[in-house]
Amino acid sequence: MSRRPASRRTGRGLDDMTEAPRLSGVLHVLEAILGKIVEHPWLIVPVVAALLVCVVLASPAGGACDSRDPRRGFTVAERRAAFERAGLRCEHKSIFWHRCTNTPTQGDHIFPWSRGGRTAMSNQQALCPFHNSRKSGSVPTRMYIVRLQWRRRRYFPEGQSPQIQWRTGAALTTGEDASRSSAWNHGRAASSPRKSGWS
């Protein structure tokens, strides 16, 4: 019968000897934490509250519906206005990194049109092609919307609301949205040919 080399057996024994104190240390820490919680049960309240806040903010924003905005895409003027209010810079920013420095070329529905998001300036963000394709049709989390609204306060022109309104039935938040929507409806009515005999 062949025996394993002594060096291998010795190495494994040393590994087991070093892992035992680590495991013991972890168990002591857990025991101390549980002891504190048993002594002071109120300590668990802020922890549970913080976890609940994290879960809510990380969950997808609500408001998805089957109805669709009759207008699918943003106009050239709306995209240009979105690029200008963003300072000609992509609005994407990861949690632990700075804001994207690329030039925006695409107007993106923050809350996707396919999920019921409206086609309005209050639901548009200026993105570069990379971040727009990466976001695709995913529903943003509540944290994403809160962070975007907070960042927009720093670079949006004065007088423009950073609020994001994506529901089709929501009230228009700015006069600009209302004027654009009425202009679009007026242009649509003017472009549709009238049948003869109609007054």
TIMARBA-765187 format. One line per 8 residues: their letters; for each residue z, y, x of N, C-alpha, C. Coordinates in pm, 1 decimal. Example, Ala and Ser with C-alpha at 12.3 -4.5 7.8 and 13.67 -1.06 7.14 Angstrom:
TIMARBA-765187
AS	780.0:-569.0:1319.0:780.0:-450.0:1230.0:780.0:-330.0:1320.0 ~ 708.0:-225.0:1285.0:714.0:-106.0:1367.0:787.0:3.0:1290.0
END
This chain:
TIMARBA-765187
MSRRPASR	0.0:-118.8:85.6:0.0:0.0:0.0:0.0:123.9:89.3 ~ -91.1:218.9:57.6:-101.8:340.4:140.3:1.3:442.5:96.2 ~ 60.1:507.0:193.2:159.5:609.4:164.4:96.5:747.2:183.0 ~ 146.5:846.7:106.6:99.4:982.7:122.5:152.9:1039.5:252.6 ~ 80.0:1130.7:312.0:129.5:1193.1:435.3:261.4:1263.8:410.2 ~ 346.4:1260.0:513.2:479.4:1320.2:500.3:470.5:1469.5:478.2 ~ 367.4:1534.1:536.9:354.9:1680.2:523.8:334.9:1719.5:378.7 ~ 254.7:1639.1:303.3:232.5:1671.3:161.9:359.4:1656.7:81.7
RTGRGLDD	432.6:1548.0:106.6:556.5:1526.0:33.3:656.1:1637.0:63.5 ~ 664.3:1677.7:187.8:757.8:1782.9:226.4:720.2:1916.1:162.5 ~ 587.3:1945.6:159.1:541.0:2070.8:98.8:574.5:2077.6:-48.3 ~ 555.0:1968.7:-118.9:586.4:1968.1:-261.9:735.8:1984.6:-284.1 ~ 816.0:1923.5:-200.7:960.9:1938.0:-212.3:1004.6:2081.0:-192.5 ~ 941.8:2150.8:-95.0:976.2:2291.0:-71.4:938.3:2377.6:-190.8 ~ 822.0:2347.3:-251.5:779.9:2422.7:-370.3:880.2:2407.1:-483.1 ~ 925.6:2283.5:-503.0:1023.8:2259.1:-609.7:1154.1:2333.5:-582.0
MTEAPRLS	1192.0:2341.2:-453.7:1316.7:2407.4:-417.8:1307.9:2558.1:-440.0 ~ 1188.2:2616.9:-419.3:1174.2:2762.1:-439.2:1157.5:2797.2:-587.4 ~ 1100.7:2704.8:-665.8:1082.9:2731.6:-808.7:1214.1:2723.0:-885.2 ~ 1304.1:2640.0:-841.8:1431.5:2622.6:-911.9:1512.0:2752.9:-917.6 ~ 1528.8:2826.5:-805.1:1603.6:2953.3:-815.3:1533.4:3055.6:-903.6 ~ 1400.0:3058.3:-902.2:1326.6:3152.0:-987.8:1354.4:3124.3:-1135.2 ~ 1343.4:2997.4:-1171.4:1368.6:2959.3:-1310.1:1511.6:2991.7:-1350.2 ~ 1603.8:2967.1:-1258.6:1744.0:2996.9:-1285.2:1764.1:3147.3:-1306.5
GVLHVLEA	1694.9:3230.3:-1224.5:1705.1:3375.2:-1238.8:1652.7:3423.3:-1373.2 ~ 1538.2:3367.7:-1417.9:1481.0:3404.8:-1546.7:1575.6:3367.7:-1659.7 ~ 1635.2:3248.9:-1651.0:1729.2:3204.3:-1754.3:1851.9:3294.8:-1760.6 ~ 1899.7:3340.5:-1643.2:2015.7:3430.6:-1640.9:1982.7:3564.0:-1706.3 ~ 1860.6:3615.0:-1681.0:1818.7:3742.5:-1741.5:1810.7:3728.6:-1893.2 ~ 1747.5:3620.1:-1941.3:1737.6:3597.7:-2085.0:1875.2:3583.1:-2149.0 ~ 1964.1:3513.7:-2079.9:2099.7:3496.3:-2131.6:2171.2:3630.0:-2142.4 ~ 2151.5:3718.1:-2042.5:2215.9:3849.3:-2046.0:2161.0:3934.2:-2160.8
ILGKIVEH	2027.1:3929.4:-2182.7:1965.6:4006.8:-2291.3:2016.2:3959.7:-2426.5 ~ 2018.5:3827.1:-2445.6:2067.3:3772.0:-2572.3:2214.5:3805.7:-2594.3 ~ 2292.9:3804.9:-2486.1:2434.3:3840.7:-2497.6:2452.5:3984.6:-2544.1 ~ 2369.9:4076.6:-2489.2:2377.7:4217.2:-2531.0:2340.0:4233.8:-2678.4 ~ 2236.5:4159.2:-2722.0:2193.1:4169.1:-2861.4:2301.8:4116.8:-2955.1 ~ 2369.4:4007.2:-2914.5:2477.1:3951.8:-2998.1:2593.4:4049.8:-3005.1 ~ 2625.2:4114.7:-2892.5:2736.0:4210.0:-2890.2:2702.2:4338.0:-2968.0 ~ 2575.4:4384.2:-2955.0:2532.1:4508.4:-3020.4:2404.1:4480.9:-3098.8
PWLIVPVV	2415.4:4427.4:-3220.4:2295.2:4391.0:-3297.2:2205.1:4509.5:-3330.1 ~ 2259.5:4632.6:-3333.0:2179.0:4749.0:-3367.7:2072.4:4778.0:-3261.1 ~ 2086.9:4720.7:-3140.1:1987.6:4742.8:-3034.2:1850.0:4688.3:-3071.4 ~ 1848.9:4589.3:-3159.6:1721.0:4528.0:-3195.6:1639.9:4616.1:-3291.4 ~ 1707.1:4709.8:-3361.1:1636.9:4794.8:-3458.8:1528.1:4879.6:-3393.8 ~ 1556.0:4957.9:-3286.7:1447.4:5036.8:-3226.3:1336.1:4951.2:-3167.6 ~ 1372.9:4832.1:-3117.8:1270.5:4743.1:-3061.7:1175.8:4696.3:-3171.5 ~ 1231.0:4654.5:-3284.9:1148.8:4609.0:-3397.6:1063.9:4724.3:-3451.2
AALLVCVV	1124.0:4844.2:-3459.6:1049.4:4961.5:-3507.7:932.4:4993.2:-3415.8 ~ 956.0:4987.6:-3284.8:848.1:5014.7:-3188.4:737.4:4910.6:-3199.3 ~ 775.1:4784.1:-3218.3:674.2:4678.2:-3233.5:591.3:4699.0:-3359.1 ~ 656.3:4739.4:-3469.4:583.8:4764.3:-3593.7:484.7:4880.0:-3578.6 ~ 526.4:4986.1:-3510.3:437.0:5099.6:-3486.9:316.0:5056.2:-3405.3 ~ 340.2:4975.5:-3301.3:229.5:4925.4:-3216.9:133.2:4840.1:-3298.3 ~ 186.2:4754.9:-3385.8:100.4:4668.3:-3467.1:14.3:4751.2:-3561.5 ~ 74.9:4852.8:-3624.1:0.8:4937.6:-3718.8:-109.1:5014.8:-3647.1
LASPAGGA	-76.3:5075.2:-3532.3:-175.0:5155.6:-3459.1:-286.8:5069.7:-3401.7 ~ -256.8:4944.3:-3369.3:-359.2:4856.7:-3312.2:-445.0:4789.5:-3418.4 ~ -406.8:4804.1:-3545.6:-484.4:4740.7:-3652.2:-605.5:4826.5:-3686.7 ~ -712.1:4764.9:-3739.5:-831.7:4842.7:-3776.3:-801.5:4945.0:-3884.2 ~ -868.3:5059.6:-3875.4:-850.9:5164.7:-3976.2:-900.5:5113.6:-4109.9 ~ -826.9:5146.1:-4215.4:-864.6:5099.3:-4348.0:-973.4:5184.5:-4409.4 ~ -1017.6:5145.3:-4526.5:-1116.2:5224.2:-4598.8:-1252.9:5160.9:-4607.2 ~ -1268.0:5038.9:-4554.8:-1398.4:4972.9:-4563.9:-1432.1:4945.1:-4710.0
CDSRDPRR	-1559.1:4961.1:-4744.7:-1601.5:4935.6:-4882.1:-1747.1:4889.9:-4882.8 ~ -1792.2:4842.7:-4998.6:-1929.1:4792.0:-5010.9:-2031.1:4902.7:-5034.2 ~ -1984.7:5018.5:-5083.2:-2078.9:5127.4:-5109.7:-2127.3:5188.3:-4978.8 ~ -2250.9:5236.3:-4978.4:-2310.7:5294.3:-4859.1:-2352.0:5437.9:-4885.5 ~ -2335.9:5521.5:-4785.8:-2386.7:5657.7:-4793.5:-2538.8:5648.8:-4803.6 ~ -2601.5:5717.7:-4899.3:-2747.3:5706.4:-4911.9:-2821.9:5754.3:-4788.1 ~ -2758.3:5838.2:-4708.8:-2823.0:5884.7:-4585.6:-2772.3:5800.9:-4470.3 ~ -2862.3:5730.9:-4401.0:-2822.7:5637.1:-4295.5:-2795.0:5706.0:-4162.4
GFTVAERR	-2884.2:5793.4:-4117.6:-2870.6:5851.2:-3984.7:-2844.6:6000.2:-3986.5 ~ -2796.5:6051.3:-3872.8:-2774.0:6193.6:-3856.6:-2905.4:6263.6:-3824.2 ~ -2918.4:6387.7:-3868.0:-3038.1:6465.1:-3837.7:-3033.4:6510.4:-3691.7 ~ -3146.7:6557.4:-3642.2:-3153.8:6607.2:-3504.8:-3058.1:6724.8:-3487.7 ~ -3052.9:6813.5:-3587.5:-2963.6:6929.7:-3579.8:-2817.1:6887.0:-3576.9 ~ -2781.3:6784.5:-3654.8:-2643.0:6736.2:-3657.3:-2605.0:6673.2:-3523.9 ~ -2696.2:6595.7:-3466.7:-2667.4:6535.5:-3335.9:-2650.3:6643.6:-3229.4 ~ -2738.8:6743.7:-3231.8:-2729.0:6852.6:-3134.0:-2596.4:6927.1:-3148.9
AAFERAGL	-2556.2:6951.6:-3274.3:-2428.5:7020.6:-3298.1:-2311.0:6936.8:-3248.3 ~ -2319.0:6804.7:-3266.1:-2211.8:6716.2:-3219.1:-2204.9:6716.1:-3066.9 ~ -2322.2:6717.4:-3000.8:-2323.6:6720.2:-2853.9:-2262.6:6850.2:-2802.2 ~ -2295.7:6960.9:-2868.2:-2247.9:7091.7:-2822.9:-2097.0:7106.8:-2843.8 ~ -2046.3:7060.0:-2957.5:-1902.4:7074.4:-2981.8:-1822.0:6983.4:-2888.9 ~ -1886.3:6877.6:-2835.9:-1819.7:6789.0:-2739.9:-1835.5:6838.9:-2596.1 ~ -1896.7:6956.2:-2580.1:-1914.9:7010.4:-2446.1:-2021.0:6937.9:-2366.5 ~ -2120.8:6880.0:-2436.5:-2229.3:6803.6:-2372.3:-2174.0:6693.3:-2283.4
RCEHKSIF	-2072.3:6625.0:-2335.6:-2008.6:6515.8:-2261.1:-1970.0:6404.8:-2357.4 ~ -1990.2:6281.3:-2315.6:-1955.8:6165.5:-2399.4:-1808.0:6171.2:-2438.0 ~ -1778.5:6139.4:-2564.1:-1641.3:6152.0:-2614.4:-1555.7:6027.3:-2591.3 ~ -1613.7:5921.4:-2535.3:-1534.4:5799.6:-2515.4:-1432.9:5818.4:-2403.3 ~ -1313.2:5764.5:-2427.6:-1210.4:5765.4:-2324.1:-1126.5:5640.9:-2339.0 ~ -1120.0:5561.2:-2233.0:-1035.1:5442.2:-2237.4:-888.8:5484.2:-2225.1 ~ -798.7:5395.0:-2259.2:-656.6:5430.0:-2265.3:-602.7:5470.9:-2128.2 ~ -639.6:5396.6:-2023.9:-581.4:5422.0:-1892.3:-680.7:5485.6:-1795.0
WHRCTNTP	-781.2:5555.6:-1847.3:-879.8:5616.4:-1758.6:-924.5:5749.2:-1817.3 ~ -998.6:5826.1:-1737.7:-1041.7:5957.4:-1784.5:-1159.8:5946.1:-1880.1 ~ -1190.9:6057.8:-1941.2:-1301.1:6063.2:-2036.7:-1434.1:6042.9:-1965.4 ~ -1526.8:5976.3:-2033.3:-1659.1:5948.5:-1976.9:-1729.1:6080.0:-1940.6 ~ -1795.4:6083.1:-1826.2:-1861.6:6205.7:-1779.2:-2011.3:6205.3:-1807.8 ~ -2062.2:6100.4:-1871.8:-2205.4:6094.7:-1901.2:-2244.1:6195.1:-2009.7 ~ -2370.7:6232.3:-2009.1:-2422.9:6322.7:-2111.5:-2449.1:6243.7:-2239.2 ~ -2401.3:6291.2:-2353.5:-2425.8:6217.9:-2479.1:-2571.0:6232.8:-2523.7
TQGDHIFP	-2625.7:6124.9:-2572.7:-2762.4:6127.3:-2626.7:-2769.1:6065.3:-2765.0 ~ -2655.7:6011.0:-2813.7:-2656.2:5941.9:-2941.8:-2538.1:5986.0:-3027.8 ~ -2566.6:6009.8:-3155.7:-2461.4:6041.7:-3251.4:-2416.0:5913.5:-3318.9 ~ -2288.3:5881.9:-3304.9:-2234.9:5755.0:-3354.5:-2144.1:5777.4:-3474.5 ~ -2156.4:5689.0:-3574.9:-2061.3:5687.7:-3686.1:-1928.8:5633.3:-3631.8 ~ -1823.5:5712.6:-3635.1:-1693.1:5665.6:-3586.4:-1650.9:5544.5:-3669.3 ~ -1648.3:5561.5:-3800.0:-1628.7:5447.4:-3890.1:-1769.0:5403.3:-3931.2 ~ -1808.3:5279.4:-3899.3:-1948.6:5237.7:-3915.0:-2006.2:5259.0:-4054.8
WSRGGRTA	-2130.1:5302.3:-4058.6:-2201.3:5319.6:-4185.2:-2208.1:5187.5:-4260.3 ~ -2223.7:5077.5:-4187.9:-2236.3:4945.2:-4251.1:-2107.9:4901.6:-4320.1 ~ -1995.2:4965.1:-4286.9:-1867.1:4931.7:-4350.9:-1825.0:5036.4:-4452.9 ~ -1913.4:5129.8:-4485.3:-1880.9:5231.6:-4584.4:-1853.8:5368.2:-4526.5 ~ -1872.5:5384.9:-4396.0:-1850.5:5515.4:-4334.1:-1957.5:5615.4:-4375.8 ~ -1918.7:5738.8:-4396.3:-2011.1:5840.0:-4442.7:-2091.0:5899.7:-4327.0 ~ -2208.4:5951.2:-4360.2:-2292.0:6019.2:-4261.9:-2263.6:6167.8:-4273.8 ~ -2162.8:6213.1:-4199.8:-2120.4:6352.9:-4202.8:-2067.6:6389.8:-4065.1
MSNQQALC	-2063.6:6518.6:-4037.3:-2016.8:6565.4:-3907.2:-1873.7:6521.4:-3879.4 ~ -1792.7:6508.6:-3983.6:-1653.6:6467.8:-3966.0:-1639.9:6318.6:-3935.3 ~ -1750.8:6245.0:-3938.2:-1748.6:6103.0:-3902.5:-1846.2:6075.5:-3787.5 ~ -1877.4:6179.1:-3710.9:-1971.8:6162.1:-3600.0:-1904.7:6192.7:-3466.6 ~ -1935.0:6108.2:-3367.1:-1891.1:6136.6:-3231.3:-2010.4:6128.8:-3137.7 ~ -2006.9:6208.4:-3032.7:-2115.2:6212.7:-2935.0:-2088.4:6109.2:-2826.5 ~ -2179.4:6012.2:-2812.9:-2160.8:5906.0:-2713.9:-2283.1:5891.7:-2624.8 ~ -2259.4:5838.9:-2505.3:-2369.5:5802.8:-2417.1:-2423.1:5666.2:-2462.6
PFHNSRKS	-2543.9:5627.0:-2421.5:-2600.2:5498.9:-2466.9:-2510.8:5378.3:-2436.1 ~ -2444.9:5378.9:-2319.0:-2361.4:5264.5:-2281.0:-2245.8:5245.9:-2377.6 ~ -2170.8:5352.7:-2404.5:-2052.6:5339.3:-2490.6:-2090.9:5322.6:-2637.9 ~ -2206.1:5375.9:-2678.3:-2249.5:5353.9:-2816.0:-2286.8:5207.3:-2838.4 ~ -2357.9:5147.7:-2743.1:-2394.6:5006.2:-2757.6:-2271.2:4917.1:-2744.6 ~ -2174.7:4960.0:-2666.1:-2052.7:4881.2:-2649.6:-1968.2:4883.3:-2777.3 ~ -1960.2:4999.5:-2841.7:-1885.0:5009.8:-2966.6:-1956.2:4936.4:-3078.7 ~ -2088.4:4952.6:-3085.4:-2171.3:4886.1:-3185.5:-2118.6:4917.3:-3326.1
GSVPTRMY	-2103.9:4815.6:-3410.3:-2060.0:4836.7:-3547.7:-1915.1:4801.8:-3570.5 ~ -1834.3:4804.2:-3463.7:-1693.5:4766.6:-3478.5:-1613.7:4877.8:-3545.4 ~ -1516.1:4836.8:-3625.3:-1428.0:4931.6:-3693.6:-1322.7:4978.5:-3593.7 ~ -1305.3:5109.9:-3577.3:-1205.8:5158.1:-3479.9:-1064.1:5132.6:-3528.9 ~ -973.0:5121.8:-3432.4:-831.6:5106.2:-3468.7:-774.4:5243.0:-3505.9 ~ -659.2:5239.9:-3569.8:-591.8:5365.3:-3604.0:-556.4:5443.2:-3477.3 ~ -519.7:5371.0:-3371.4:-488.2:5436.5:-3243.8:-609.9:5509.6:-3188.7 ~ -727.9:5448.6:-3200.7:-851.0:5512.0:-3151.9:-874.3:5644.5:-3223.5
IVRLQWRR	-856.2:5645.0:-3354.6:-879.4:5766.3:-3433.2:-775.8:5873.2:-3399.6 ~ -648.8:5834.5:-3387.6:-543.2:5930.5:-3353.5:-570.1:5991.7:-3216.5 ~ -606.7:5909.3:-3118.4:-632.7:5959.2:-2983.0:-754.3:6051.5:-2979.8 ~ -859.8:6016.1:-3053.8:-980.2:6099.5:-3055.9:-950.4:6235.3:-3119.2 ~ -877.3:6235.7:-3229.4:-842.3:6362.5:-3294.5:-755.6:6448.6:-3202.8 ~ -664.8:6386.4:-3129.9:-578.0:6460.4:-3038.9:-658.6:6520.6:-2923.3 ~ -750.8:6442.5:-2866.4:-833.2:6493.0:-2755.1:-923.3:6607.3:-2800.4 ~ -976.3:6597.7:-2920.8:-1070.4:6698.3:-2969.0:-1007.4:6836.7:-2980.2
RRYFPEGQ	-877.5:6844.3:-2992.9:-812.6:6974.7:-2999.3:-833.9:7053.3:-2870.0 ~ -856.7:6981.9:-2759.4:-870.5:7049.8:-2631.5:-1011.1:7101.1:-2605.7 ~ -1113.2:7033.1:-2658.6:-1249.0:7075.6:-2623.1:-1335.2:7118.8:-2742.0 ~ -1287.7:7100.6:-2865.2:-1366.3:7147.8:-2980.4:-1365.2:7300.5:-2984.6 ~ -1477.3:7362.4:-3025.1:-1479.5:7507.9:-3040.0:-1376.6:7553.5:-3144.0 ~ -1327.5:7673.6:-3126.3:-1227.4:7727.1:-3219.0:-1285.8:7738.4:-3359.6 ~ -1208.8:7694.7:-3455.4:-1253.5:7699.6:-3594.3:-1311.0:7568.8:-3644.9 ~ -1338.8:7472.4:-3554.8:-1390.4:7341.6:-3598.3:-1275.9:7241.2:-3603.5
SPQIQWRT	-1265.2:7173.0:-3715.7:-1155.9:7078.3:-3736.3:-1180.5:6948.8:-3658.6 ~ -1077.5:6900.0:-3587.3:-1091.5:6771.8:-3517.5:-1067.7:6651.2:-3607.6 ~ -1033.0:6676.4:-3735.0:-1002.7:6567.9:-3828.7:-1124.1:6478.3:-3849.8 ~ -1097.6:6348.9:-3863.4:-1202.8:6250.0:-3887.3:-1191.4:6202.5:-4030.8 ~ -1296.5:6223.4:-4109.1:-1302.5:6178.9:-4248.0:-1422.3:6085.6:-4261.0 ~ -1396.3:5960.2:-4289.6:-1506.6:5863.7:-4292.6:-1535.0:5805.9:-4430.4 ~ -1441.8:5821.9:-4523.5:-1463.2:5761.6:-4655.6:-1568.6:5840.1:-4732.6 ~ -1656.7:5769.0:-4798.2:-1765.6:5832.1:-4871.2:-1713.8:5923.9:-4980.2
GAALTTGE	-1604.5:5887.4:-5045.6:-1551.6:5967.5:-5155.3:-1457.1:6077.9:-5111.9 ~ -1432.0:6091.2:-4980.2:-1337.5:6192.7:-4934.1:-1397.3:6331.9:-4946.5 ~ -1309.6:6429.0:-4962.9:-1355.7:6567.9:-4974.5:-1411.2:6613.9:-4840.7 ~ -1515.0:6698.1:-4844.3:-1570.8:6752.4:-4721.1:-1467.3:6843.1:-4657.2 ~ -1448.7:6826.8:-4525.7:-1340.5:6898.2:-4459.1:-1381.1:7035.9:-4409.9 ~ -1507.0:7058.8:-4384.4:-1548.3:7187.9:-4331.6:-1663.3:7243.9:-4412.5 ~ -1677.9:7375.5:-4408.8:-1790.5:7438.7:-4475.8:-1921.3:7393.1:-4416.8 ~ -1917.7:7357.0:-4287.4:-2040.2:7311.5:-4221.2:-2089.1:7181.7:-4283.2
DASRSSAW	-1995.0:7088.7:-4310.0:-2033.4:6963.1:-4374.3:-2094.5:6989.8:-4510.7 ~ -2031.0:7079.1:-4586.7:-2079.2:7107.8:-4721.6:-2218.1:7170.7:-4717.8 ~ -2238.8:7264.7:-4624.8:-2369.1:7331.2:-4618.2:-2477.7:7234.1:-4573.1 ~ -2442.8:7146.2:-4477.9:-2543.0:7049.2:-4429.9:-2580.6:6952.1:-4540.5 ~ -2477.5:6907.7:-4616.2:-2504.7:6812.4:-4721.6:-2588.4:6875.2:-4833.1 ~ -2559.1:7002.8:-4867.6:-2637.4:7067.8:-4972.6:-2779.2:7096.4:-4924.1 ~ -2792.8:7131.3:-4794.9:-2926.2:7156.4:-4739.3:-3008.9:7028.5:-4740.6 ~ -2942.2:6915.6:-4710.2:-3015.0:6788.1:-4709.2:-3061.4:6752.9:-4850.5
NHGRAASS	-2971.6:6770.8:-4949.5:-3008.2:6740.7:-5088.3:-3121.0:6832.6:-5136.7 ~ -3113.8:6961.5:-5097.5:-3216.9:7056.3:-5137.7:-3351.9:7018.8:-5076.0 ~ -3348.0:6981.6:-4945.8:-3472.2:6941.2:-4877.1:-3530.7:6814.8:-4936.3 ~ -3442.7:6725.2:-4978.8:-3490.1:6600.3:-5037.2:-3558.8:6626.2:-5170.8 ~ -3498.0:6717.6:-5250.1:-3556.1:6749.1:-5380.4:-3689.6:6821.2:-5363.2 ~ -3698.4:6909.0:-5261.2:-3821.6:6984.3:-5240.2:-3933.3:6894.9:-5189.4 ~ -3898.1:6792.1:-5111.3:-4001.3:6706.4:-5053.1:-4054.0:6603.1:-5151.2 ~ -3976.5:6572.6:-5258.4:-4022.3:6471.2:-5352.7:-4125.5:6533.2:-5447.5
PRKSGWS	-4244.7:6472.4:-5459.7:-4350.0:6529.8:-5545.8:-4313.5:6516.9:-5691.9 ~ -4343.4:6623.3:-5766.7:-4318.3:6619.6:-5910.8:-4437.9:6564.2:-5981.3 ~ -4412.0:6485.9:-6083.1:-4522.1:6429.5:-6162.6:-4575.8:6535.9:-6258.1 ~ -4701.7:6527.5:-6286.4:-4761.2:6624.5:-6377.9:-4702.1:6607.7:-6516.4 ~ -4678.1:6720.4:-6584.5:-4621.2:6714.5:-6718.2:-4472.5:6737.2:-6717.4 ~ -4406.4:6727.8:-6595.1:-4263.2:6752.4:-6588.5:-4239.5:6901.3:-6576.8 ~ -4133.0:6950.1:-6639.5:-4104.1:7091.8:-6631.3:-4006.9:7120.5:-6518.6
END
